[in-house]
Amino acid sequence: MPTVDWDVQATEFANCSCDYGCPCQFNALPTYGHCYAVAGYQIHQGHFGDVRLDGLRAAAIWKFPAAVHLGNGTQQVIVDERADAKQREALGKILSGEETEEMATVWWVFSAMSPNKLPPMYKVIDFEVDVERRHARLAIEDLVETLGEPIRNPVTGAEHRVRIDLPHGFEFRLAEVGSGISKITGPMAFDLNKTYGQFAHIHLSNKGVVD
């Protein structure tokens, strides 16, 4: 059981290797048999015990050779270099599923399924996200370049809007679905081109999603 209470209100953009819709959200297997993903987080308000996390950013990269629940994943956590020592430790623990009730958050699940954890990085995280307009950009030097945009009608080019509503999810209650392009370099290298993009306002704690 967690011994430290934490709470994070943030905006996220995530891009994974599956087709639009992301089978994971529907208890189905990944589109291409594996799951590669990158996500960025802008924390608006948060704390880990008495350590404030307001205004900081974080990101994570995951590679699973098969479905997430089959494990053997690799995880890379990136923490805002502006964070002080206590904040770095706090964000590292939150994104690694520590001080969290079992199965309560996406970070706990992904971490539990990732026995291969690379040392955390502390970098400048350039992140902009507009959930309602379905636009995002995540840039981390020598590591991540990700763009998010609306899905477009292949005939007319018009923006297409669709949402996923998860009343009992462990990451969000409602997410806007879009399209993502990512180039990941370094030890976790992979490329994604017009695959599932997820824009959401999230509110997570050591007990799970906060309504």
C-alpha positions in Angstrom: 0.0 0.0 0.0 1.2 3.5 -0.7 2.7 5.5 2.2 2.7 8.9 0.4 -0.4 10.6 -1.0 0.0 12.2 -4.4 -2.3 13.9 -6.8 -1.7 15.2 -10.4 -3.9 17.3 -12.6 -2.4 17.5 -16.1 -3.0 17.6 -19.8 -1.6 14.8 -21.9 -0.9 13.8 -25.5 0.0 10.2 -26.3 0.9 8.6 -29.6 1.0 4.8 -30.0 1.7 2.3 -32.8 -1.9 1.2 -33.2 -4.6 2.3 -35.6 -7.0 5.1 -34.7 -9.1 4.0 -31.7 -6.4 2.0 -30.0 -7.5 -1.6 -29.3 -6.2 -1.4 -25.8 -9.1 0.9 -25.0 -11.5 -1.9 -26.0 -9.7 -4.9 -24.4 -8.4 -6.1 -27.8 -4.9 -7.0 -29.0 -2.7 -4.3 -30.6 -3.1 -3.6 -34.3 0.4 -4.8 -35.3 1.1 -7.2 -32.5 3.3 -4.9 -30.5 2.8 -1.6 -28.6 5.2 1.3 -28.9 4.1 4.6 -27.3 5.2 8.0 -26.2 3.4 10.5 -24.0 3.9 14.0 -22.7 2.3 15.6 -19.6 1.8 19.2 -18.7 1.1 19.3 -14.9 -1.1 22.2 -14.0 -1.5 21.3 -10.3 0.0 18.4 -8.3 1.8 17.2 -5.2 3.7 14.2 -3.9 3.3 14.4 -0.2 4.4 18.0 0.6 6.4 18.3 -2.7 4.6 20.7 -5.1 4.7 19.7 -8.8 2.7 22.6 -10.3 3.9 23.8 -13.7 6.3 20.9 -14.4 6.4 18.6 -17.4 7.2 14.9 -17.8 7.2 12.4 -20.6 7.6 8.6 -21.0 8.4 6.2 -23.8 7.4 2.5 -23.8 8.1 -0.5 -26.0 6.2 -3.7 -25.6 7.1 -6.6 -28.0 3.5 -7.9 -27.8 0.4 -6.8 -26.0 1.0 -4.7 -22.9 -0.4 -7.4 -20.5 2.1 -9.9 -21.8 4.9 -7.8 -20.3 8.6 -7.7 -21.2 8.4 -4.0 -21.9 11.0 -1.3 -21.8 10.3 2.0 -20.2 12.1 5.4 -20.3 10.9 8.2 -18.0 11.9 11.8 -18.8 11.5 14.5 -16.1 11.5 18.2 -16.6 15.1 19.5 -16.0 13.6 22.5 -14.1 12.5 20.2 -11.3 14.6 20.2 -8.2 15.9 17.1 -6.5 12.8 16.3 -4.6 10.5 17.0 -7.5 12.6 14.8 -9.8 12.4 12.0 -7.3 8.6 12.5 -6.9 7.8 12.5 -10.6 10.1 9.5 -11.2 8.2 7.5 -8.6 4.8 8.6 -9.9 5.6 7.7 -13.5 7.1 4.4 -12.4 4.0 3.3 -10.5 5.5 3.7 -7.0 3.4 4.9 -4.1 0.3 3.8 -6.0 -2.4 1.3 -5.3 -2.1 -1.9 -7.4 -3.6 -1.5 -10.9 -4.8 2.1 -10.0 -3.1 4.1 -12.8 -1.8 3.6 -16.3 1.7 4.4 -14.9 1.4 1.5 -12.4 0.3 -0.9 -15.1 2.8 0.1 -17.7 5.6 0.0 -15.2 4.6 -3.4 -13.8 4.7 -4.7 -17.4 8.1 -3.1 -18.0 10.9 -5.1 -16.3 13.4 -3.3 -18.5 13.6 0.2 -17.0 16.2 2.7 -18.4 17.6 5.3 -16.0 15.4 8.4 -15.8 16.5 11.4 -17.9 16.3 15.0 -17.0 15.8 17.2 -20.0 14.2 20.3 -21.4 10.7 19.2 -22.4 9.0 21.4 -25.0 5.3 20.5 -24.9 2.2 22.2 -26.2 -1.2 20.6 -26.2 -4.8 21.8 -27.0 -7.2 18.9 -26.1 -10.3 20.4 -27.6 -8.6 21.4 -30.9 -6.6 18.1 -31.0 -3.2 19.7 -31.6 0.0 18.9 -29.8 3.8 19.1 -30.1 6.3 17.3 -27.9 10.0 17.8 -28.4 12.9 16.6 -26.3 16.3 17.2 -27.8 18.0 14.1 -29.2 15.1 11.9 -28.1 11.5 12.8 -29.1 9.8 14.7 -31.9 6.0 14.2 -31.8 3.1 16.0 -33.5 -0.6 15.5 -32.8 -3.4 16.7 -35.1 -7.0 15.9 -35.9 -8.0 12.9 -38.0 -9.0 14.1 -41.4 -11.7 12.8 -43.8 -9.7 11.1 -46.6 -12.1 12.4 -49.2 -12.9 16.0 -48.1 -9.9 16.7 -45.8 -12.3 17.9 -43.1 -11.5 17.4 -39.5 -13.1 14.3 -38.0 -13.9 14.3 -34.3 -14.4 11.2 -32.1 -14.0 10.6 -28.4 -13.4 7.6 -26.1 -15.5 7.6 -22.9 -14.1 5.3 -20.2 -16.2 5.5 -17.0 -13.9 3.0 -15.3 -10.6 3.7 -17.0 -7.2 4.0 -15.1 -5.9 6.9 -17.2 -8.8 9.2 -18.2 -12.6 9.4 -18.2 -12.8 11.1 -21.6 -10.2 11.5 -24.4 -10.3 13.2 -27.8 -8.9 10.9 -30.5 -6.5 12.2 -33.2 -3.6 11.4 -35.3 0.1 11.3 -34.2 3.5 11.3 -35.9 6.5 10.5 -33.8 10.2 10.0 -34.3 12.0 8.5 -31.3 15.8 8.3 -31.3 18.3 6.8 -29.0 18.0 3.4 -27.2 14.2 3.4 -27.6 14.1 4.3 -31.3 11.0 3.9 -33.4 8.9 5.9 -35.9 5.1 6.3 -35.9 3.2 7.8 -38.9 -0.5 8.8 -38.6 -1.3 6.4 -35.8 -3.5 6.7 -32.7 -3.2 10.0 -30.9 -4.9 10.7 -27.6 -5.6 14.1 -26.1 -6.9 14.3 -22.5 -7.3 16.2 -19.3 -6.2 13.7 -16.6 -6.6 13.8 -12.9 -4.8 10.9 -11.2 -3.9 10.1 -7.6 -2.3 7.2 -5.7 -5.8 5.7 -5.6 -6.5 6.1 -9.3 -8.6 8.4 -11.5 -10.2 11.3 -9.6 -13.7 12.2 -10.8 
